Amino acid sequence: MITEYGFFLDILICVFISLKLIYNLFNKGKSSFTTYFLMFFLSFSLFFTFFVTPFFLYHGNVALFNKDMNLYYAIAHIFLYIGFSFLVVLVVDTFGIWKKYKWVIFTLGIVFGTIISIVNFTHQGNARLDLLQKIVVFNPPKVIGVLIGIFSILSLGLSGFIFLRYGLKLSGFARKRSLIIALGILLLMIAGPMNDNVSTASLALVAFILSSIANITLGIGAGYFT
């Protein structure tokens, strides 16, 4: 299954990056930048894990898979909101923008994510396993797509913009790191909506490739330059 293998690859990438960041923390000293990125990638590891879980639990039972994938979709996105909220804290802490309010901003992110999750649990989509194309078509409800879009723009979009803006002003190591992270965020913003809305195998493959490249790019910015 393209969907299963795609998410499983993302799990491996996120876990590997998390281990690299843990290594950096133990061998290069404590760093809030590394710590917040570690929390981001650990959250993403859980996000992808919940998408893969139904493939193991309901192997061969398509009807039950289709029914419960909607639930796992909602659960998985809880960790997406947590990850995005940690990314905003990372930006605020790194560039000193409203730094003293960083945990207030984080809390607001969690509250907004909780609201989206409640709506998602009460308004589940119509996910289905397409055996012919070997993909999962998620069919999330439009209200969830809109809410996740707003959350992504406010967290991921603004974070990417700030990394890009400061990256263009900085030089050397800091410039490379900021621009690489900005690129990773941009790719993630493209891959995320694609994964939610693909209906063909070719588009699903493109979405998963972009997702993997995005995570690797962010991992390079988070781990190699720290």
Backbone as a chain_set.jsonl record, in Angstrom:
{"seq": "MITEYGFFLDILICVFISLKLIYNLFNKGKSSFTTYFLMFFLSFSLFFTFFVTPFFLYHGNVALFNKDMNLYYAIAHIFLYIGFSFLVVLVVDTFGIWKKYKWVIFTLGIVFGTIISIVNFTHQGNARLDLLQKIVVFNPPKVIGVLIGIFSILSLGLSGFIFLRYGLKLSGFARKRSLIIALGILLLMIAGPMNDNVSTASLALVAFILSSIANITLGIGAGYFT", "coords": {"N": [[0.837, -1.207, 0.0], [0.626, 2.14, -0.953], [0.013, 4.316, 0.722], [0.405, 3.237, 3.309], [3.172, 2.517, 3.293], [4.257, 4.997, 2.748], [3.616, 6.589, 5.029], [4.916, 5.043, 6.939], [7.582, 5.318, 6.201], [7.913, 8.018, 6.783], [7.69, 7.892, 9.559], [10.047, 6.484, 10.22], [11.97, 8.347, 9.351], [11.404, 10.579, 11.017], [11.84, 9.471, 13.56], [14.551, 8.796, 13.37], [15.678, 11.369, 13.069], [14.9, 12.433, 15.518], [16.433, 10.868, 17.267], [18.964, 11.74, 16.5], [18.824, 14.391, 17.368], [18.544, 14.008, 20.123], [21.023, 12.883, 20.612], [22.614, 15.124, 20.009], [21.854, 16.816, 22.113], [22.905, 15.494, 24.329], [25.602, 15.422, 23.762], [26.46, 17.892, 22.847], [25.614, 19.75, 24.565], [22.95, 21.441, 26.4], [20.235, 22.854, 24.616], [17.773, 25.1, 23.733], [16.739, 25.405, 21.21], [17.329, 22.923, 19.965], [15.91, 21.262, 21.708], [13.191, 22.058, 21.398], [12.816, 21.467, 18.715], [13.173, 18.746, 18.867], [10.882, 17.996, 20.314], [9.016, 18.682, 18.42], [9.571, 16.803, 16.336], [9.186, 14.388, 17.691], [6.471, 14.566, 18.212], [5.545, 14.524, 15.583], [6.347, 11.96, 14.89], [4.551, 10.404, 16.354], [2.215, 11.323, 15.199], [2.345, 10.279, 12.537], [2.467, 7.594, 13.23], [-0.082, 6.925, 14.216], [-1.532, 6.996, 11.885], [-0.571, 4.797, 10.554], [-1.229, 2.672, 12.192], [-3.971, 1.502, 11.853], [-3.579, -0.147, 9.6], [-2.225, -2.329, 10.571], [-3.924, -3.267, 12.552], [-6.381, -3.859, 11.294], [-5.966, -5.506, 9.119], [-7.002, -6.794, 6.111], [-9.664, -6.529, 6.764], [-11.623, -4.574, 5.334], [-13.969, -3.001, 5.639], [-14.101, -2.42, 8.407], [-11.685, -1.148, 8.664], [-12.085, 1.165, 7.061], [-14.064, 2.387, 8.576], [-12.841, 2.888, 11.118], [-10.534, 4.292, 10.464], [-11.189, 6.946, 10.221], [-11.445, 7.725, 12.875], [-8.802, 7.327, 13.776], [-7.54, 9.17, 12.182], [-8.447, 11.577, 13.304], [-7.335, 11.345, 15.885], [-4.584, 11.208, 15.28], [-4.091, 13.772, 14.309], [-4.095, 15.339, 16.564], [-1.513, 15.235, 17.555], [-0.224, 16.477, 15.509], [-1.049, 19.137, 15.842], [0.137, 19.663, 18.288], [2.843, 19.407, 17.586], [3.109, 21.515, 15.705], [2.616, 23.652, 17.421], [4.837, 23.557, 19.111], [6.757, 24.224, 17.245], [6.176, 26.898, 16.765], [6.815, 27.958, 19.283], [9.536, 27.466, 19.204], [10.328, 29.248, 17.149], [9.628, 31.734, 18.284], [11.288, 31.705, 20.543], [13.852, 31.459, 19.399], [14.208, 33.738, 17.74], [13.492, 35.798, 19.369], [10.959, 37.001, 19.362], [8.273, 38.29, 20.906], [9.076, 36.782, 23.103], [8.709, 36.441, 25.87], [6.128, 35.693, 25.988], [5.927, 33.154, 25.046], [4.961, 30.693, 26.064], [2.36, 31.279, 26.497], [1.533, 31.645, 23.88], [2.0, 29.057, 22.977], [0.095, 27.687, 24.511], [-2.251, 28.796, 23.469], [-2.101, 27.699, 20.925], [-2.447, 24.985, 21.524], [-5.02, 25.068, 22.591], [-6.514, 25.907, 20.336], [-5.952, 23.737, 18.696], [-7.2, 21.754, 20.2], [-9.876, 22.489, 19.971], [-10.254, 22.076, 17.214], [-9.853, 19.326, 17.18], [-12.023, 18.381, 18.71], [-14.138, 19.106, 17.035], [-13.412, 17.492, 14.903], [-13.739, 14.921, 15.962], [-16.471, 14.867, 16.258], [-17.394, 15.401, 13.768], [-16.654, 13.389, 11.652], [-14.713, 12.191, 8.849], [-14.955, 10.534, 5.635], [-13.289, 8.196, 5.128], [-11.707, 5.876, 2.922], [-10.442, 2.746, 1.848], [-8.721, 2.299, -1.033], [-8.317, -0.312, -2.818], [-7.577, -0.935, -5.395], [-5.939, 1.16, -6.314], [-4.188, 1.176, -4.251], [-4.137, 2.985, -2.108], [-5.153, 5.234, 0.558], [-8.039, 7.08, 0.571], [-8.854, 9.929, 2.108], [-10.936, 11.833, 2.463], [-11.671, 14.1, 4.252], [-13.946, 16.041, 6.305], [-15.165, 19.207, 5.083], [-15.136, 21.339, 6.894], [-13.137, 20.632, 8.681], [-10.92, 20.644, 7.028], [-10.768, 23.388, 6.474], [-10.357, 24.472, 9.063], [-7.919, 23.224, 9.827], [-6.354, 24.298, 7.83], [-6.351, 27.035, 8.524], [-5.09, 26.885, 11.015], [-2.599, 25.875, 10.211], [-1.588, 27.938, 8.594], [-1.363, 30.018, 10.48], [0.492, 28.94, 12.252], [2.53, 27.14, 11.029], [2.875, 28.482, 8.554], [3.498, 31.211, 9.294], [5.769, 30.693, 10.818], [7.536, 29.643, 8.906], [7.767, 31.895, 7.26], [9.039, 33.704, 8.979], [11.492, 32.398, 9.475], [12.499, 32.492, 6.875], [12.603, 35.274, 6.411], [14.411, 36.212, 8.416], [16.53, 34.6, 7.748], [17.397, 35.604, 5.295], [18.502, 37.947, 6.124], [20.569, 37.25, 7.792], [23.881, 35.729, 8.054], [26.357, 33.294, 6.963], [26.533, 30.387, 8.983], [24.071, 30.661, 10.431], [22.403, 31.753, 8.494], [22.262, 29.712, 6.521], [21.086, 27.664, 8.026], [18.567, 28.785, 8.713], [17.376, 29.253, 6.198], [17.259, 26.695, 5.129], [15.507, 25.453, 6.927], [13.24, 27.04, 6.461], [12.69, 26.269, 3.826], [12.075, 23.565, 4.246], [9.731, 23.821, 5.772], [8.048, 25.05, 3.899], [7.798, 22.977, 1.986], [6.525, 21.113, 3.576], [4.089, 22.355, 4.004], [2.987, 22.128, 1.524], [2.908, 19.364, 1.098], [1.253, 18.374, 3.164], [-1.621, 19.167, 2.81], [-1.909, 17.902, 0.328], [-1.64, 15.146, 0.929], [-3.962, 14.778, 2.381], [-5.938, 15.082, 0.49], [-5.567, 13.6, -1.851], [-6.514, 11.472, -4.588], [-5.618, 9.696, -6.367], [-3.14, 7.232, -7.247], [-0.71, 8.184, -8.275], [-0.623, 10.901, -7.49], [-0.685, 10.529, -4.739], [1.767, 9.295, -4.331], [3.522, 11.351, -5.077], [2.861, 13.184, -3.068], [3.723, 11.841, -0.74], [6.447, 11.602, -1.243], [7.178, 14.309, -1.253], [6.527, 14.892, 1.405], [8.38, 13.296, 2.813], [10.801, 14.411, 1.896], [10.459, 16.965, 2.911], [10.497, 16.505, 5.712], [13.096, 15.468, 5.975], [14.593, 17.669, 5.117], [13.903, 19.583, 7.091], [14.976, 18.184, 9.23], [17.71, 18.264, 8.655], [18.191, 21.001, 8.95], [17.559, 21.213, 11.646], [19.179, 19.35, 13.001], [21.804, 19.031, 11.85], [22.95, 21.552, 11.85], [23.336, 22.203, 14.485]], "CA": [[0.0, 0.0, 0.0], [1.402, 3.377, -1.032], [-0.254, 5.112, 1.923], [1.045, 2.594, 4.457], [4.622, 2.634, 3.181], [4.601, 6.409, 2.821], [3.59, 7.015, 6.43], [5.942, 4.29, 7.678], [8.858, 5.971, 5.896], [7.957, 9.26, 7.559], [7.974, 7.511, 10.948], [11.474, 6.172, 10.309], [12.715, 9.601, 9.204], [11.207, 11.397, 12.214], [12.504, 8.804, 14.687], [15.992, 8.95, 13.161], [16.017, 12.76, 13.378], [14.742, 12.585, 16.968], [17.62, 10.263, 17.888], [20.071, 12.65, 16.225], [18.667, 15.558, 18.237], [18.866, 13.543, 21.475], [22.488, 12.769, 20.607], [23.142, 16.485, 20.091], [21.603, 17.353, 23.449], [23.803, 14.842, 25.285], [27.01, 15.588, 23.404], [26.793, 19.276, 22.513], [25.056, 20.624, 25.584], [21.532, 21.778, 26.308], [19.881, 23.898, 23.652], [16.319, 25.199, 23.601], [16.47, 25.185, 19.789], [17.322, 21.476, 19.743], [14.847, 20.664, 22.523], [11.886, 22.322, 20.782], [12.74, 20.701, 17.475], [12.988, 17.352, 19.281], [9.471, 17.836, 20.637], [8.319, 18.738, 17.129], [9.729, 15.545, 15.606], [8.541, 13.318, 18.462], [5.034, 14.728, 17.947], [5.315, 14.063, 14.219], [6.482, 10.502, 14.893], [3.27, 9.877, 16.833], [1.236, 11.692, 14.169], [2.412, 9.286, 11.466], [2.222, 6.263, 13.795], [-1.524, 6.676, 14.292], [-2.021, 6.733, 10.532], [-0.143, 3.45, 10.159], [-1.811, 1.671, 13.101], [-5.093, 0.712, 11.319], [-3.119, -1.149, 8.639], [-1.836, -3.519, 11.338], [-5.052, -3.756, 13.343], [-7.515, -4.298, 10.492], [-5.47, -6.082, 7.866], [-7.967, -7.701, 5.475], [-11.039, -6.136, 7.087], [-11.727, -3.252, 4.704], [-15.1, -2.254, 6.202], [-13.712, -1.911, 9.721], [-10.594, -0.201, 8.408], [-12.678, 2.416, 6.592], [-14.805, 2.995, 9.681], [-11.988, 3.366, 12.2], [-9.5, 5.214, 9.991], [-11.662, 8.298, 10.53], [-11.096, 7.97, 14.271], [-7.346, 7.452, 13.873], [-7.225, 10.448, 11.535], [-8.679, 12.622, 14.304], [-6.338, 11.189, 16.961], [-3.266, 11.543, 14.736], [-3.939, 15.22, 14.142], [-3.808, 15.948, 17.869], [-0.064, 15.359, 17.656], [0.159, 17.482, 14.526], [-1.248, 20.449, 16.463], [1.178, 19.802, 19.326], [4.099, 19.65, 16.883], [3.083, 22.874, 15.159], [2.701, 24.592, 18.541], [6.242, 23.578, 19.536], [7.508, 24.935, 16.223], [5.969, 28.328, 17.021], [7.636, 28.268, 20.458], [10.911, 27.47, 18.7], [10.537, 30.5, 16.423], [9.558, 32.836, 19.257], [12.47, 31.622, 21.406], [15.063, 31.644, 18.605], [14.343, 35.09, 17.203], [13.152, 36.782, 20.398], [9.718, 37.691, 19.026], [7.315, 38.026, 21.993], [9.659, 35.628, 23.787], [8.155, 36.248, 27.214], [4.773, 35.147, 25.862], [6.0, 31.943, 24.234], [4.104, 29.612, 26.572], [0.982, 31.726, 26.254], [1.307, 31.326, 22.468], [1.911, 27.591, 22.905], [-1.205, 27.312, 25.085], [-3.27, 29.162, 22.481], [-2.025, 26.679, 19.877], [-3.05, 23.752, 22.044], [-6.467, 25.316, 22.707], [-7.055, 25.888, 18.98], [-5.871, 22.342, 18.262], [-8.228, 21.0, 20.927], [-11.162, 22.827, 19.349], [-10.304, 21.366, 15.928], [-9.984, 17.894, 17.484], [-13.404, 18.141, 19.139], [-14.942, 19.152, 15.808], [-13.054, 16.324, 14.099], [-14.347, 13.726, 16.564], [-17.929, 14.916, 16.084], [-17.664, 15.483, 12.326], [-15.615, 12.574, 11.033], [-14.736, 12.124, 7.39], [-15.434, 9.312, 4.99], [-12.078, 7.548, 4.614], [-11.906, 4.561, 2.309], [-9.26, 2.08, 1.325], [-8.839, 2.021, -2.46], [-7.43, -1.459, -3.04], [-7.093, -0.93, -6.772], [-4.828, 2.107, -6.416], [-3.331, 0.94, -3.084], [-4.035, 4.214, -1.313], [-6.312, 5.601, 1.373], [-8.65, 8.373, 0.237], [-9.311, 10.314, 3.443], [-12.207, 12.568, 2.402], [-12.003, 14.785, 5.51], [-15.021, 17.026, 6.144], [-14.651, 20.514, 4.663], [-14.903, 22.198, 8.054], [-11.835, 20.26, 9.235], [-9.924, 21.157, 6.09], [-10.676, 24.836, 6.67], [-9.762, 24.736, 10.38], [-6.503, 22.832, 9.775], [-5.71, 25.281, 6.979], [-6.148, 28.251, 9.323], [-4.069, 26.566, 12.024], [-1.319, 25.708, 9.517], [-1.117, 29.26, 8.166], [-0.99, 30.783, 11.667], [1.65, 28.34, 12.924], [3.553, 26.713, 10.074], [3.104, 29.534, 7.567], [4.213, 32.322, 9.915], [7.098, 30.208, 11.22], [8.339, 29.581, 7.691], [8.019, 33.269, 6.816], [10.023, 34.315, 9.883], [12.788, 31.773, 9.185], [12.947, 33.018, 5.59], [12.901, 36.705, 6.58], [15.652, 36.369, 9.163], [17.584, 33.912, 7.014], [17.9, 36.509, 4.256], [19.246, 39.022, 6.783], [21.711, 36.692, 8.497], [24.974, 35.261, 7.205], [27.064, 32.101, 7.409], [25.827, 29.233, 9.546], [22.69, 31.002, 10.793], [21.661, 31.959, 7.254], [22.016, 28.398, 5.926], [20.126, 26.939, 8.859], [17.247, 29.403, 8.619], [16.808, 29.061, 4.862], [16.948, 25.261, 4.982], [14.281, 25.21, 7.699], [12.151, 27.695, 5.73], [12.38, 25.402, 2.688], [11.409, 22.38, 4.782], [8.366, 24.205, 6.157], [7.295, 25.262, 2.659], [7.497, 21.657, 1.418], [5.558, 20.477, 4.469], [2.795, 23.0, 3.778], [2.468, 21.599, 0.265], [2.677, 17.921, 1.23], [0.16, 18.08, 4.086], [-2.924, 19.182, 2.134], [-1.93, 16.892, -0.737], [-1.906, 13.837, 1.535], [-5.361, 14.727, 2.826], [-6.908, 15.232, -0.603], [-5.255, 12.825, -3.06], [-7.473, 10.421, -4.959], [-4.962, 8.816, -7.328], [-1.88, 6.675, -6.763], [0.41, 9.035, -8.681], [-0.605, 12.078, -6.616], [-0.335, 10.056, -3.406], [3.212, 9.06, -4.34], [4.15, 12.676, -5.06], [2.626, 13.762, -1.744], [4.58, 11.178, 0.243], [7.834, 11.984, -1.541], [7.331, 15.668, -0.744], [6.49, 14.823, 2.863], [9.66, 12.75, 3.267], [11.831, 15.417, 1.623], [10.226, 18.058, 3.856], [10.99, 16.097, 7.024], [14.552, 15.368, 5.898], [15.097, 19.045, 5.04], [13.784, 20.145, 8.437], [15.923, 17.466, 10.079], [19.043, 18.802, 8.378], [18.238, 22.305, 9.594], [17.452, 21.059, 13.096], [20.221, 18.498, 13.592], [23.158, 19.19, 11.308], [23.476, 22.875, 12.153], [23.286, 22.479, 15.932]], "C": [[0.875, 1.262, 0.0], [1.239, 4.2, 0.246], [0.474, 4.546, 3.135], [2.553, 2.796, 4.426], [5.072, 4.086, 3.292], [4.649, 6.908, 4.257], [4.669, 6.306, 7.239], [7.324, 4.893, 7.433], [9.0, 7.262, 6.687], [8.235, 8.98, 9.037], [9.465, 7.272, 11.126], [12.322, 7.44, 10.254], [12.625, 10.429, 10.479], [11.878, 10.789, 13.436], [14.014, 8.966, 14.573], [16.436, 10.369, 13.515], [15.919, 13.007, 14.88], [15.95, 12.02, 17.706], [18.849, 11.14, 17.69], [20.005, 13.858, 17.147], [18.959, 15.199, 19.692], [20.375, 13.413, 21.637], [23.119, 14.153, 20.754], [22.982, 17.074, 21.483], [22.582, 16.78, 24.467], [25.269, 15.156, 25.013], [27.424, 17.021, 23.098], [26.213, 20.267, 23.512], [23.597, 20.965, 25.342], [21.308, 22.949, 25.355], [18.366, 23.922, 23.513], [15.912, 24.957, 22.157], [16.352, 23.698, 19.497], [16.171, 20.814, 20.48], [13.475, 20.859, 21.869], [11.734, 21.573, 19.457], [12.565, 19.208, 17.784], [11.525, 17.087, 19.594], [8.614, 17.86, 19.37], [8.383, 17.387, 16.432], [9.155, 14.345, 16.37], [7.029, 13.368, 18.249], [4.692, 14.212, 16.557], [5.44, 12.549, 14.113], [5.17, 9.848, 15.327], [2.154, 10.159, 15.831], [1.2, 10.626, 13.068], [2.103, 7.874, 11.974], [0.732, 5.942, 13.841], [-2.149, 6.468, 12.916], [-1.692, 5.311, 10.088], [-0.872, 2.369, 10.958], [-2.977, 0.88, 12.513], [-4.684, -0.358, 10.313], [-2.741, -2.45, 9.34], [-3.024, -4.127, 12.08], [-6.141, -4.404, 12.493], [-7.098, -4.868, 9.143], [-6.489, -7.086, 7.31], [-9.417, -7.361, 5.75], [-11.269, -4.7, 6.605], [-12.826, -2.403, 5.346], [-14.731, -1.632, 7.551], [-12.58, -0.894, 9.602], [-11.164, 1.162, 8.017], [-13.387, 3.152, 7.719], [-13.868, 3.633, 10.706], [-10.856, 4.281, 11.755], [-9.894, 6.661, 10.256], [-11.315, 8.693, 11.964], [-9.595, 8.184, 14.424], [-6.853, 8.738, 13.216], [-7.354, 11.586, 12.55], [-7.644, 12.559, 15.423], [-4.964, 11.631, 16.482], [-3.06, 13.048, 14.693], [-3.757, 15.962, 15.464], [-2.307, 16.205, 17.993], [0.494, 16.316, 16.608], [0.052, 18.877, 15.139], [-0.199, 20.705, 17.552], [2.519, 20.134, 18.667], [4.184, 21.053, 16.331], [3.233, 23.908, 16.27], [4.134, 24.684, 19.069], [7.106, 24.319, 18.522], [7.368, 26.444, 16.407], [6.794, 28.78, 18.231], [9.103, 28.366, 20.066], [11.233, 28.8, 18.016], [10.588, 31.683, 17.384], [10.817, 32.876, 20.112], [13.751, 31.95, 20.635], [15.275, 33.087, 18.179], [13.903, 36.187, 18.172], [11.902, 37.583, 20.102], [8.664, 37.33, 20.085], [7.77, 36.833, 22.839], [9.029, 35.365, 25.149], [6.733, 35.68, 27.183], [4.76, 33.782, 25.168], [5.095, 30.828, 24.742], [2.629, 29.99, 26.513], [0.6, 31.377, 24.817], [1.159, 29.82, 22.283], [0.55, 27.12, 23.397], [-2.341, 27.638, 24.116], [-3.297, 28.156, 21.333], [-2.693, 25.387, 20.297], [-4.569, 23.896, 22.158], [-7.124, 25.246, 21.333], [-7.047, 24.458, 18.443], [-6.925, 21.478, 18.926], [-9.604, 21.243, 20.327], [-11.319, 22.084, 18.021], [-10.528, 19.878, 16.163], [-11.415, 17.544, 17.891], [-14.331, 18.127, 17.927], [-14.686, 17.915, 14.961], [-13.671, 15.034, 14.645], [-15.861, 13.689, 16.345], [-18.34, 14.994, 14.615], [-16.568, 14.714, 11.58], [-15.811, 12.488, 9.521], [-15.278, 10.803, 6.877], [-14.258, 8.6, 4.319], [-12.421, 6.199, 3.984], [-10.592, 4.037, 1.746], [-9.508, 1.718, -0.132], [-7.839, 0.918, -2.8], [-6.842, -1.468, -4.443], [-5.87, -0.025, -6.92], [-3.836, 1.99, -5.261], [-3.071, 2.222, -2.286], [-5.254, 4.334, -0.409], [-6.774, 6.978, 0.912], [-9.343, 8.85, 1.511], [-10.657, 11.04, 3.452], [-12.559, 13.253, 3.726], [-13.141, 15.776, 5.284], [-14.438, 18.407, 5.853], [-14.333, 21.412, 5.845], [-13.546, 21.902, 8.68], [-10.715, 20.765, 8.335], [-9.694, 22.653, 6.274], [-9.961, 25.161, 7.983], [-8.277, 24.373, 10.412], [-5.728, 23.824, 8.916], [-5.392, 26.563, 7.732], [-5.031, 28.034, 10.334], [-2.684, 26.494, 11.382], [-0.739, 27.049, 9.095], [-0.609, 30.059, 9.369], [0.27, 30.235, 12.342], [2.78, 28.045, 11.936], [3.909, 27.835, 9.1], [3.91, 30.697, 8.13], [5.617, 31.922, 10.339], [8.033, 30.169, 10.022], [8.719, 30.964, 7.201], [9.105, 33.919, 7.675], [11.411, 33.719, 9.661], [13.359, 32.31, 7.87], [13.402, 34.471, 5.735], [14.225, 36.909, 7.302], [16.822, 35.705, 8.444], [18.209, 34.801, 5.957], [18.727, 37.646, 4.851], [20.537, 38.529, 7.428], [22.803, 36.28, 7.517], [25.577, 33.985, 7.781], [26.158, 30.98, 7.867], [24.348, 29.511, 9.802], [21.825, 31.182, 9.552], [21.292, 30.622, 6.619], [20.945, 27.646, 6.702], [18.717, 27.485, 8.675], [16.593, 29.143, 7.27], [16.45, 27.601, 4.604], [15.655, 24.927, 5.722], [13.073, 25.833, 7.0], [11.719, 26.847, 4.536], [11.624, 24.158, 3.147], [9.963, 22.661, 5.157], [7.492, 24.406, 4.927], [6.878, 23.928, 2.042], [6.441, 20.939, 2.251], [4.164, 21.059, 4.26], [2.166, 22.547, 2.465], [2.06, 20.143, 0.423], [1.465, 17.596, 2.093], [-1.212, 18.068, 3.431], [-3.029, 18.151, 1.017], [-2.271, 15.523, -0.182], [-3.365, 13.684, 1.939], [-6.35, 14.632, 1.67], [-6.61, 14.433, -1.862], [-6.316, 11.763, -3.311], [-6.901, 9.484, -6.014], [-3.618, 8.369, -6.774], [-0.701, 7.586, -7.085], [0.523, 10.268, -7.791], [-0.226, 11.698, -5.184], [1.171, 9.848, -3.297], [3.97, 10.38, -4.289], [4.038, 13.305, -3.678], [3.549, 13.154, -0.703], [6.056, 11.478, 0.008], [8.117, 13.384, -1.014], [7.38, 15.695, 0.781], [7.827, 14.337, 3.416], [10.79, 13.757, 3.066], [11.704, 16.577, 2.601], [10.788, 17.714, 5.23], [12.508, 15.987, 7.054], [15.18, 16.76, 5.897], [15.042, 19.722, 6.405], [14.778, 19.491, 9.385], [17.345, 17.953, 9.892], [19.208, 20.155, 9.076], [18.267, 22.198, 11.107], [18.655, 20.355, 13.697], [21.631, 18.756, 13.131], [23.79, 20.508, 11.727], [23.365, 23.221, 13.633], [24.435, 21.798, 16.63]], "O": [[1.752, 1.423, 0.85], [2.217, 4.718, 0.785], [1.088, 5.29, 3.899], [3.146, 3.203, 5.425], [6.128, 4.378, 3.855], [5.606, 7.571, 4.658], [5.272, 6.907, 8.128], [8.142, 4.969, 8.349], [10.076, 7.568, 7.202], [8.939, 9.749, 9.692], [10.078, 7.788, 12.061], [13.276, 7.589, 11.017], [13.637, 10.927, 10.972], [12.429, 11.515, 14.264], [14.686, 9.242, 15.568], [17.453, 10.553, 14.183], [16.753, 13.708, 15.452], [16.434, 12.625, 18.663], [19.678, 11.274, 18.591], [21.035, 14.301, 17.655], [19.556, 15.994, 20.417], [20.935, 13.786, 22.669], [24.053, 14.331, 21.537], [23.879, 17.756, 21.978], [23.037, 17.49, 25.364], [26.087, 15.155, 25.933], [28.615, 17.333, 23.092], [26.31, 21.48, 23.323], [23.075, 20.803, 24.239], [22.092, 23.896, 25.305], [17.745, 22.903, 23.213], [14.861, 24.372, 21.898], [15.395, 23.258, 18.861], [15.526, 19.911, 19.947], [12.686, 19.917, 21.799], [10.646, 21.103, 19.125], [11.888, 18.494, 17.044], [10.981, 16.061, 19.184], [7.616, 17.146, 19.267], [7.357, 16.876, 15.982], [8.688, 13.388, 15.752], [6.383, 12.328, 18.12], [3.675, 13.545, 16.369], [4.723, 11.919, 13.334], [4.735, 8.859, 14.736], [1.259, 9.336, 15.638], [0.128, 10.133, 12.717], [1.546, 7.056, 11.242], [0.327, 4.819, 13.542], [-3.193, 5.825, 12.804], [-2.448, 4.697, 9.335], [-1.105, 1.273, 10.449], [-2.984, -0.342, 12.659], [-5.369, -1.373, 10.183], [-2.911, -3.536, 8.786], [-3.122, -5.346, 12.222], [-6.756, -5.384, 12.913], [-7.809, -4.721, 8.148], [-6.799, -8.091, 7.95], [-10.311, -7.844, 5.055], [-11.127, -3.744, 7.367], [-12.629, -1.209, 5.57], [-15.015, -0.46, 7.801], [-12.527, 0.088, 10.342], [-10.773, 2.188, 8.573], [-13.324, 4.378, 7.813], [-14.072, 4.776, 11.115], [-10.271, 4.979, 12.583], [-9.032, 7.509, 10.49], [-10.943, 9.834, 12.237], [-9.162, 9.107, 15.113], [-5.861, 9.323, 13.651], [-6.48, 12.448, 12.643], [-7.134, 13.591, 15.86], [-4.256, 12.345, 17.192], [-1.976, 13.541, 15.006], [-3.306, 17.107, 15.468], [-1.883, 17.256, 18.473], [1.562, 16.898, 16.799], [0.951, 19.702, 14.977], [0.285, 21.825, 17.71], [3.242, 21.021, 19.121], [5.212, 21.716, 16.467], [3.9, 24.927, 16.085], [4.592, 25.767, 19.433], [8.08, 24.971, 18.896], [8.334, 27.184, 16.226], [7.399, 29.852, 18.21], [9.824, 29.244, 20.54], [12.277, 29.402, 18.27], [11.481, 32.526, 17.302], [11.355, 33.95, 20.379], [14.632, 32.636, 21.153], [16.391, 33.602, 18.248], [13.938, 37.37, 17.831], [11.784, 38.728, 20.54], [8.217, 36.184, 20.146], [6.965, 35.991, 23.237], [8.835, 34.214, 25.54], [6.202, 35.245, 28.205], [3.703, 33.307, 24.751], [4.519, 30.09, 23.942], [1.758, 29.121, 26.484], [-0.497, 30.883, 24.555], [0.302, 29.36, 21.529], [-0.077, 26.259, 22.78], [-3.277, 26.854, 23.96], [-4.363, 27.802, 20.829], [-3.418, 24.768, 19.517], [-5.312, 22.962, 21.859], [-8.164, 24.607, 21.172], [-8.008, 24.018, 17.813], [-7.482, 20.577, 18.3], [-10.403, 20.316, 20.189], [-12.381, 21.531, 17.734], [-11.295, 19.238, 15.444], [-11.952, 16.523, 17.461], [-15.195, 17.259, 17.8], [-15.609, 17.353, 14.371], [-14.075, 14.16, 13.878], [-16.457, 12.615, 16.257], [-19.48, 14.694, 14.261], [-15.68, 15.304, 10.965], [-16.907, 12.684, 8.998], [-15.96, 10.063, 7.587], [-14.236, 8.426, 3.101], [-13.305, 5.482, 4.452], [-9.757, 4.789, 1.243], [-10.399, 0.925, -0.436], [-6.662, 1.186, -3.04], [-5.732, -1.956, -4.652], [-4.89, -0.392, -7.569], [-2.777, 2.618, -5.277], [-1.95, 2.498, -1.857], [-6.251, 3.634, -0.585], [-5.989, 7.925, 0.871], [-10.319, 8.239, 1.948], [-11.439, 10.859, 4.385], [-13.637, 13.013, 4.27], [-13.286, 16.301, 4.179], [-13.348, 18.737, 6.321], [-13.362, 22.168, 5.805], [-12.873, 22.815, 9.158], [-9.691, 21.252, 8.815], [-8.558, 23.124, 6.233], [-9.073, 26.012, 8.021], [-7.466, 25.121, 10.958], [-4.584, 24.157, 9.226], [-4.299, 27.115, 7.598], [-4.146, 28.874, 10.496], [-1.71, 26.995, 11.943], [0.465, 27.275, 9.222], [0.441, 30.698, 9.298], [1.03, 30.996, 12.941], [3.855, 28.641, 12.012], [5.083, 28.107, 8.85], [4.891, 31.125, 7.524], [6.55, 32.717, 10.235], [9.181, 30.607, 10.105], [9.852, 31.189, 6.776], [9.986, 34.604, 7.155], [12.402, 34.448, 9.657], [14.561, 32.554, 7.767], [14.464, 34.847, 5.238], [15.067, 37.687, 6.855], [17.957, 36.176, 8.516], [19.421, 34.756, 5.744], [19.557, 38.239, 4.163], [21.486, 39.294, 7.592], [22.668, 36.459, 6.306], [25.337, 33.638, 8.937], [25.154, 30.665, 7.229], [23.483, 28.712, 9.444], [20.651, 30.811, 9.551], [20.144, 30.417, 6.223], [20.024, 27.069, 6.124], [17.774, 26.715, 8.498], [15.4, 28.847, 7.199], [15.457, 27.307, 3.938], [14.807, 24.201, 5.203], [12.003, 25.226, 6.951], [10.526, 26.717, 4.263], [10.651, 23.747, 2.514], [9.076, 21.848, 4.898], [6.335, 23.986, 4.906], [5.731, 23.768, 1.624], [5.574, 20.248, 1.715], [3.171, 20.336, 4.33], [0.944, 22.581, 2.316], [1.003, 19.73, -0.055], [0.728, 16.654, 1.8], [-1.906, 17.054, 3.491], [-4.099, 17.59, 0.781], [-3.099, 14.811, -0.751], [-3.933, 12.596, 1.849], [-7.471, 14.156, 1.847], [-7.328, 14.569, -2.853], [-6.927, 11.231, -2.385], [-7.593, 8.59, -6.501], [-3.028, 9.047, -5.932], [0.205, 7.745, -6.267], [1.621, 10.645, -7.381], [0.468, 12.45, -4.499], [1.777, 10.19, -2.282], [4.943, 10.515, -3.548], [4.998, 13.888, -3.174], [4.102, 13.872, 0.13], [6.826, 11.594, 0.961], [9.158, 13.627, -0.404], [8.172, 16.427, 1.374], [8.346, 14.903, 4.378], [11.632, 13.94, 3.945], [12.707, 17.114, 3.069], [11.474, 18.53, 5.845], [13.14, 16.366, 8.04], [16.171, 17.004, 6.585], [16.008, 20.356, 6.83], [15.357, 20.158, 10.242], [18.105, 18.046, 10.856], [20.231, 20.419, 9.708], [18.921, 22.996, 11.778], [19.108, 20.718, 14.782], [22.564, 18.708, 13.932], [25.0, 20.59, 11.936], [23.307, 24.395, 13.996], [24.57, 21.908, 17.848]]}, "num_chains": 1, "name": "protein.A"}
